[in-house]
Amino acid sequence: MLTHCLRPSTYEDLVGQAIWSPTSQLRRIVESQRFVSLIFWGPPGSGKTSLARLIGTTTQRPFVELSAVSAGVKDIRAAVEASQAHPTGMRSLVFLDEFHRLSRSQQDVLLPALEKGDIQMIGATTENPSFALNHAVLSRSLVFRFEKLSIEALSHLLRRGVAQLQVSTPTVDLEEAIYEKIARWSDGDGRKALQLLDTLVAACPPGRITLAQAESLEERVVLPFDRKGDFHYDLISALIKSIRGSQPDASLYYLARILEGGEDPTFVARRLVIAAAEDIGMASPQALNVAVSGASACAMLGMPEARIILAEVTVFLATCPKSNRSYIGYEKAAQDVRKWKDLPVPPQLRNAPTDFLKAQGHGTGYVYAHDDPVAASRMTYLPAQLQESRYYEASANGYEGKL
């Protein structure tokens, strides 16, 4: 497999990561060996494992590689104890792949060893360390973020892959446009790029592979979408922010990314309902009805028809005038509730269902607004301490501008 053949064997072989340039902080820290714990955070196929293994093979320390998928507390303790027992006193470099899969208790096992410097550790994770790591582990670690590989970096990697294949199969050759095509399909994932190249070469007859032959694989390429990870929330965030920014084209693009990636349409529908209330509000009150109706239709129809409903709702919301004044007004009121706790309701607003309560002053001075709207508007409604408070301030947008 190309993914194994092309693992970097020198520091210069790692492509596409600026954080590993010769003058980078990470490079200097690794070469000086002055670290206790490094966390490599980034998307799949960005080079985290390759770099960790490369550091392990070039360091003078004993190197132990564990995968959190299969390793347990016993394996972690064994690695720590072996490091402590090394006859020369040299500490081991322990690489923990898929670090986010370690439970909290498994991560806790590492703490004493990291605190004492009994091991050096590199952890690799695709999940946000702020959520996936214990705070105690995170506080003892330096986090370096790996980015998706660029089209240029992936094309370079693919050319190296073709050169490797030509060692055993000299007839392997690709039309120039194929490199960029595969790179774009790979979405920044070097591992996926090499796997697609392997598949393409295996599926085509010997000789020069054409762009048309490569494009026949396109329908087999699945768009990346993680329903639980950062990528999931980044795309949802981009959709909502595009709607908020009144950008229908961007909104439809992110909607398509999400749905074509396999997201549950009812989840998207719920997010659109929230956007209708939070970002559009009183500027276009009917937006909430449209979003709720869309959510109901999605639940009724399911995919693929739900995409039509969601597209209509998305464009409607993106093109509506925007206001968050209702939402902001609530937040201001909630702050006063937390500050003042249980302020008494003004007597004229209190319920007076019995003669006793009326005798206590409940309802005294209340003006029925339908009988005398002017007098009712002059009545005191807020508790005495909040008489000057203003929570809702209408914007000039859409329907709200008429208020």
N, C-alpha and C positions, 0 to 999 in steps of 0.2 A: 504493500500500500504506500502511495506517495506521502501520506501524512506522516508515516514513520521514517521513510527514506530521507525526507527533507527537514527533519528536526535539526535546528541549528547546532553546529558543533563548535562555533566560535562566537564571541560576543558580536562580531560584525555581521554574522549571518541573520540576526534577528531583524526583521524588516517592519517598517510602518509605525514604530512607537517612538515619539519624540522624547518620552521620559527616559529612554535608554540611549540617548546620544552620548558621545564620549565626554561631554562637559556637563551632563545632567547630574542633579543631586543624587538620584538613585544609583547611577553608575559609580559615583564617588563613594557612596556609602557602602556599596557591595564590595568594591575593590579594596576599601580600607578595612573591611570586615568589622566595622564598628556599628553593629546593630544587634538588637535582641530579637525583635519580631517585625517582620514586614508583611503587609497584607496587599496582595495584588487583586485589584477589583476591576472587572471589566466584562464585556460581552463574550460569548463563546467564540473560540477561534481567533482571539486577539493576541495570543502569544504568552499568556500567563504561565501555563504549565511548561512551555518550551523554555522560557527564561529561567524558571525555578530549577528545572533539570540542568540547564546549562550552568547556572551558578553552582549547583551541586557537583557537577563533574569537574569544574575548574578550581573549586576550593580545596584547601588542604585538609579540611575537616571530614570526618565520617558523615556520609549522606544517607538519610533514611527517608524514604518516600511512602506516605500513607494516603489512602483515599478515604474520605469521611463516609463514602457510600458503604464501605465494608469494615472500616476500622472501628474498634470499640475502646472503652476505657482501658481494658487490659493491654491492647496494642500501644496505646499512647504511653501508659506507665512503663511498658517494657522499653520503649525508645528512650524515655527519660532516664531510666535506671542504667541502660547501656551507656548513655552519655556520661552519667555520673561515675561509672565504673571504668571508663577508658584509662588504660595504664599510664598514658602520658598526660592525663588531665585535660586533653583536648576535648572540647564540647562538640556534640554532633549538630549538624544542620538538619532539621526535621522539616520536610515539606508535606503540608497537609492540603491535598487537593479537595475541591468541593467543600471548603471550610464551613460554608453556611449550613451544611447538612449535619454538623455536629450539634448535639443537644446542648442545652445550657450546662448540664452537669458534666458532660464530656469536655466542654471548654474550660470548666472550673478546674479540671485535673491539671491543665497546663499552667495555671496561675503561679503556683510555688516555683516551678522550674523557670518560668520567665522572670519572676521576681529575683531569683538568686542568680540568674544567668547560667543555669545548668544546661540549657540548650539555646541554640539559635533556631528561629522558626520562620518559615515562609508559608503563609496561607493564601490560597487562591479561591476567589469567590466570584460568582456572577451576580450576587445579591448585594444590595446596599449595606455596607458594614454597620451603618447606624442602626439598622433593624436586625441584622443577622448575627451580630457579634455581641457577646456580653460586654457591658461597659468596662468591666475590669480588664478584659483582654484588649479592648479597643484603646484604653488609656495607656497600655504598655506597647502599643504598636504604631508603626509608621505606615500610613495608607497611601498607596500609589494607584492612580486610576489609569487603566488601559482603555484606549479608544478603539472603535471599529477601524479595521484596516481600510485605507483609502483605495480608490479604483487603481491608482498608480501602484501602490504597494501590492495589491492582489495580482495585478497584471505581471509584475516582476516575479512574484511567487509562482505564477502559472508558467512563465517562461522557464524558470528553473525546473518546474515539474516536467515540462516537455523535454528539456535537455536530459533529465534523468531517465525518462521513458525511452529516449532515442539510444541509450546505451545498450538496451536489450532489443529494441525494435527500431532500427534506423529509419524505417519508412514512415514513422509517425510524424505528421506535419499538420499545422493548423492555419487556416486563413487568418490574416491579421485581425479582422474584426471580431473574431471569436474570443480573444483574450478579454476585451472590454465587456463583451456580452456575458461571459461567465462571471466576471468580477462583479457586474451589477446584480446578477442573480444571487450572488453569495452574500450580499448585504453586510459586507465588512468582516465576514467569517472566513479566515484562511483555511481552516479545516474543511469547510464546506466547499470552497473553491477547488481544492485538490481532489475531493471526492467526486465533484461534478466532472472534473477533467478525466479522472480515472474511468468514470461511467461512460463518458462520451467516447473515449478511445476504445473501450471494450464493446460499445454498441455499434461502432462504425467499421466498415471494411477497411483493410490495410490501404495506406496511401494518404493523400492530402484530404483533410476533413474540411468540408465547406460550411459556410454560415447557415445554409438551409438545413443541413444535417444537424447542426447544433441547435437550431431553433425548434427542431422537432421534439427536443427534450423539455421545452419550456413549460408545457402543461404539467410536467412531473415535479417541477420545482415548487415547494410549499413555502409561502411567505412566513417569516418568523413572527411568532406572537406568543408571548408568555402571559397567561392569565393571572399570574400571581406576582411576577417580578416587576422591576423598575420599568422595563420596556412597555409593559401593559399600562402602567400609570402615566408614563410619558406621552403615549399616544392619546389616551383619554384626556389628559391635560391639554394637549395641543388642539384637540377637537373643541373643547369648551372655550379655550382662549381665542380660537379663531372665530367662534360664534360671538363671543363677547366683543371682539374687535370688528364685527360686521364684515367678515371676509367669507362670503359663501363658497368661493372656489377652494380655499384652503380647508374650510369646514368639510366639504364633500370629499376632498382628498383623504383627510384623516379618518372620516367615516368609512371610506372604502378600505383603507389600510386595516382598520379594526375588524370590519365584517369579513373581508377576504381572508384575514388571519384566523378566523374561526370563533370570534367572540360571540357570546350569547346576545342576541339582539335585544332581549328584555333588559339586560344590564345597560346597554346604550340608551334605551328608551327612558330608563329611570334617571340617567344622568341628564337627559334633555329636559325632563320635567323639572329637575332642580335648576337648570340653567334658565328656564322660562321664568321661574319665580325669583331667582337670585339676581340675574343680569338684565332682565327685561322688565319685569314687575309692572308697575302702574303706567309705564310709558306705552305699553300695549297689553292691557289686561287679558285680552283674548288669547295671548300666547300660551298661557297656562292651560286653557281649554284645548288648544291645538295639541300641545305636548301630551296631555293626559289621554286625549282621543287616540293619538299615535301609539302610545304605550298599550292601550287596550287593543288596538288593531294588531300590533305586533304579537301580543299574547294569543290572539285569535288565529293568526295566519301562520306565524313561524317563518323560517327562512325557506326558500329564497325570496318570497314575496315581501317579507318584512323590510327588506332593503329599500323597496320603493316607498314605503310609508316613512321610514327613517330619513330618507333623502328629502322628502317633502318637508317634514318637520324641521330638519336641519337648516334647509334653505330659508324657511319661514322665519326661524329664530335668528339666523344670521342677518337677515334683512330688516328685522324689526328695529324701531328706536329702542335705546337702552336706558335703563335706570335701575340702580340698586338702592334707591332711597328708602323703600319700605324695609328692606333687609337691614340697612344701616340704622334706620330709626329703631328697629327692634333691639339691635345691639346696644344702642345708647340707653334705651329703657331698661334693658337687662343689667347694665352697669349700675344704674341707680337702684334697681331692686337688690343687687348684691351689696351695695353700699349702705342703704337705709333699712334693709330687712323689711319687717312688717309694719309699714306706716299705716295709720288708721285711715279707713275710707271716709271721705267727708260725709257728715250726717245726712245731707240732702240726697246722697246717692245710695244710702243704705236701704236694704229691703225692710218693709214694714207690713208684714202680713197679719200682725195681731195688734189689738189696742194697746197692749203693754209696751210693745216696741215703738208704737207711735208716741206713747207717752214719754218714752226715753229720747224722743227727738229724731227717730229714724224717719227719713223722708221729708222732714220739715224744710220748706223752702224749695222743694223740687218743682221745676217747671216742665210740663209735658211739651216736648219740642213741636209736636204736631199742632198744638193749640197756639203756641206763641214762640215761633222759632227765634225771634230776635232776643226775647228775654232768656230763652234757653241757652243761646250762644254766650250770654253774659254771665251765666252761672259758673261757679267754681267746680271743676271736675277733678283736678289733681290734688293729692295731699298738700297740706300747707307748705311743707318744706320744698315742694317741687313746682310751685306756682310759676316760676320763670323758665321752667325747662321746656325745650323744644326738641322733639324727637324726629318727627317727620317734616322734612323740608322738600317740597316738590321741585323736581327739575323742570327745565323748559322743553323736555323731549316728548314727542308724541302726545298721547292722550293726557299724560301727566302735566303737560304744559298748559292745558285748559283749566287745571284745578286752581 
